[in-house]
Amino acid sequence: MRFFFLLEPIVLILVIIGVVVFIFREIRNK
């Protein structure tokens, strides 16, 4: 339970970074 509580913020950060990188690449392609 505690491990999942620690893991959740890391997954959230990775998702946010992934979205930012995806948007940045889409802007550069145009």
N, C-alpha and C positions, 0 to 999 in steps of 0.2 A: 504493500500500500504506500509506504513512504517512498519507495523507489519510483513508483508511477507518478507520485506527486512531484518528484524531482525531474522526471523524464518529460512531463507534459510541457513545462516552459521551454525546454530545449527544442521539442518538436514544433512548438508555436513559433519560435525564433527562426527555425529552419524554413518553415512555410513562408514566413514574411520575407526572408531573404530571397527565397525562390521566386516569389511574386515580383519583388523589386527588380531582380535580375531579368526576369521575363519581360517586364514592361520596358526596362532599359534597352534590351535587345530589339524589341519591337519599334521603339522610337529611333534607334540607330539605323534600322533597315529602311526606314522611309526616307 
